[in-house]
């Protein structure tokens, strides 16, 4: 019996094909996450309703930061920045930190926000224990609408003992890069978790 040989031609996908497939994948992923939106009740907020560019507003809540068992910051004058898919980021007046624990980073390396400009990083030194690069500030906000946070610091909740909003311990935003604070009245899902980098 004669055998048959089947030739299969391998076609390398074009760049446009790759982009189309990726766009479809991202669209399906975003649709799935929208379907998974946590419901909100009275007094609650969804990060999916926050705007972009981000909105700056007074927090009108009491925020506290603890490190090495000490109260490092205590303020009722903080601002919060609200951005789509992110939990709020709180900016606390520098004057409301215990100055003896604050140390501005002099080393090279920084990050840049398209809305707020170049970040300056801060460490805490509390009774001899260092908490490196646990806070950041914008010393020269690039967009005038963010000028009010000049002289304010935001803190990575996952790098200190504890952060509180109105007495409730916050949950740090996932991923390590972002510094949002999650409370029980803030609903997600949130950017930072695995598979959300494209949001």
C-alpha positions as CSV (number, residue, x, y, z in Angstrom):
1,X,0.0,0.0,0.0
2,X,1.4,3.3,-1.0
3,X,2.1,5.7,1.8
4,X,1.1,9.3,1.8
5,X,3.2,12.2,3.1
6,X,1.3,15.2,4.3
7,X,3.2,18.5,4.2
8,X,2.3,21.1,6.8
9,X,3.2,24.7,6.1
10,X,4.2,26.7,9.2
11,X,3.1,30.3,8.8
12,X,4.7,32.8,11.2
13,X,2.0,35.1,12.5
14,X,2.3,38.7,11.6
15,X,2.7,41.5,14.0
16,X,-0.9,42.7,13.3
17,X,-2.2,39.2,14.0
18,X,-0.3,39.1,17.3
19,X,-1.7,42.5,18.3
20,X,-5.3,41.4,17.4
21,X,-5.0,38.2,19.5
22,X,-3.5,40.1,22.4
23,X,-6.2,42.7,22.2
24,X,-8.9,40.0,22.2
25,X,-7.3,38.3,25.2
26,X,-7.1,41.6,27.2
27,X,-10.7,42.5,26.2
28,X,-11.9,39.1,27.5
29,X,-9.8,39.5,30.7
30,X,-11.2,43.0,31.4
31,X,-14.8,41.7,30.7
32,X,-14.3,38.9,33.1
33,X,-13.0,41.3,35.8
34,X,-15.9,43.6,35.2
35,X,-18.3,40.7,35.7
36,X,-16.4,40.0,39.0
37,X,-16.9,43.5,40.4
38,X,-17.7,43.4,44.1
39,X,-21.1,44.8,44.8
40,X,-21.3,48.0,46.9
41,X,-23.7,48.9,49.7
42,X,-24.5,52.1,51.6
43,X,-21.3,54.0,52.5
44,X,-19.1,51.9,50.3
45,X,-17.1,52.7,47.2
46,X,-15.9,50.8,44.1
47,X,-12.5,51.5,42.8
48,X,-14.0,50.9,39.3
49,X,-15.9,54.1,39.7
50,X,-12.8,56.2,40.4
51,X,-11.6,58.4,37.5
52,X,-8.6,58.7,35.4
53,X,-6.8,61.1,35.5
54,X,-6.9,60.5,39.3
55,X,-9.0,62.7,41.5
56,X,-7.5,64.4,44.6
57,X,-9.7,65.1,47.6
58,X,-9.5,65.6,51.3
59,X,-9.8,62.3,53.1
60,X,-11.9,63.6,56.0
61,X,-10.8,60.6,58.0
62,X,-8.2,60.0,60.7
63,X,-5.1,58.1,59.5
64,X,-2.3,56.6,61.5
65,X,1.0,54.9,60.7
66,X,2.9,52.6,63.1
67,X,6.4,51.3,62.8
68,X,8.4,49.3,65.3
69,X,5.6,49.7,67.8
70,X,5.6,53.5,67.7
71,X,3.1,55.9,66.3
72,X,4.9,57.5,63.4
73,X,2.1,59.6,61.9
74,X,-1.4,60.7,63.1
75,X,-3.5,63.0,60.9
76,X,-7.0,64.2,60.2
77,X,-5.7,66.4,57.4
78,X,-4.6,63.8,54.8
79,X,-5.6,63.9,51.1
80,X,-6.4,60.8,49.2
81,X,-5.9,60.2,45.5
82,X,-8.5,58.1,43.7
83,X,-7.6,56.3,40.4
84,X,-9.5,53.7,38.4
85,X,-8.8,50.1,39.6
86,X,-6.7,51.3,42.6
87,X,-7.6,51.6,46.2
88,X,-7.1,55.1,47.6
89,X,-3.6,56.4,48.2
90,X,-3.4,58.6,51.3
91,X,-1.0,61.6,51.4
92,X,-0.3,62.7,55.0
93,X,1.1,66.2,55.8
94,X,4.8,65.9,56.7
95,X,4.2,68.0,59.7
96,X,1.9,65.2,61.1
97,X,4.8,62.7,61.1
98,X,7.1,62.5,64.1
99,X,10.1,64.2,62.6
100,X,12.6,62.2,64.7
101,X,11.7,59.1,62.7
102,X,11.8,60.5,59.2
103,X,14.8,60.3,56.9
104,X,14.8,61.4,53.2
105,X,16.6,59.0,50.8
106,X,19.6,60.5,49.2
107,X,20.4,57.4,47.0
108,X,19.8,57.4,43.3
109,X,16.7,55.7,41.9
110,X,13.2,57.1,41.7
111,X,9.9,56.6,39.9
112,X,8.0,59.0,37.7
113,X,4.2,59.5,37.6
114,X,2.7,61.0,34.4
115,X,0.3,63.0,36.6
116,X,2.3,63.9,39.7
117,X,5.9,63.9,38.5
118,X,9.1,62.5,40.1
119,X,8.9,60.8,43.4
120,X,11.2,61.3,46.4
121,X,11.5,58.4,48.8
122,X,11.7,58.4,52.6
123,X,12.7,55.9,55.2
124,X,11.8,55.5,58.9
125,X,14.3,55.0,61.6
126,X,12.5,54.0,64.8
127,X,14.5,53.3,67.9
128,X,17.4,52.0,65.8
129,X,15.3,49.9,63.4
130,X,15.3,51.0,59.7
131,X,12.3,50.8,57.4
132,X,13.8,51.6,54.0
133,X,11.9,53.4,51.3
134,X,8.6,53.0,53.0
135,X,7.1,56.4,52.0
136,X,7.3,58.8,49.0
137,X,6.4,62.3,48.2
138,X,6.2,64.6,45.2
139,X,8.3,67.7,45.8
140,X,7.4,69.3,42.5
141,X,4.0,68.0,41.2
142,X,4.0,68.3,37.5
143,X,0.2,68.9,37.2
144,X,-1.2,72.0,39.1
145,X,-4.2,70.0,40.3
146,X,-1.9,67.9,42.5
147,X,-0.1,70.9,44.1
148,X,-2.0,70.4,47.4
149,X,0.0,67.2,48.1
150,X,3.3,69.1,48.1
151,X,4.8,68.5,51.6
152,X,2.8,65.3,52.0
153,X,4.0,61.7,52.3
154,X,2.3,58.5,51.2
155,X,3.2,55.2,53.0
156,X,3.4,51.6,51.8
157,X,1.2,49.9,54.3
158,X,2.9,46.5,53.7
159,X,6.3,47.8,54.7
160,X,5.5,49.1,58.2
161,X,3.8,47.5,61.2
162,X,0.3,48.9,60.5
163,X,-1.6,51.7,58.9
164,X,-5.2,52.7,60.0
165,X,-8.0,54.7,58.6
166,X,-10.6,55.7,61.2
167,X,-9.2,53.0,63.5
168,X,-9.5,50.2,61.0
169,X,-6.3,48.4,59.9
170,X,-5.8,48.7,56.2
171,X,-4.8,45.9,53.8
172,X,-2.0,46.8,51.4
173,X,-2.6,46.9,47.7
174,X,-1.0,43.8,46.1
175,X,2.0,43.8,43.9
176,X,4.6,45.8,45.9
177,X,4.8,48.7,43.4
178,X,1.5,50.5,44.3
179,X,0.8,52.0,47.6
180,X,-3.0,51.9,47.9
181,X,-4.8,51.2,51.2
182,X,-7.8,48.9,51.3
183,X,-10.5,49.2,53.9
184,X,-13.7,47.3,54.3
185,X,-15.7,50.0,52.6
186,X,-13.5,50.0,49.5
187,X,-14.5,47.4,46.9
188,X,-12.5,45.9,44.0
189,X,-11.1,43.9,42.4
190,X,-7.9,46.0,42.5
191,X,-5.0,46.4,40.1
192,X,-1.8,44.9,41.5
193,X,-3.0,41.3,41.8
194,X,-1.6,38.6,39.4
195,X,-2.9,39.1,35.9
196,X,-3.9,42.8,36.3
197,X,-0.8,44.5,35.0
198,X,-2.5,45.4,31.7
199,X,-5.4,47.3,33.4
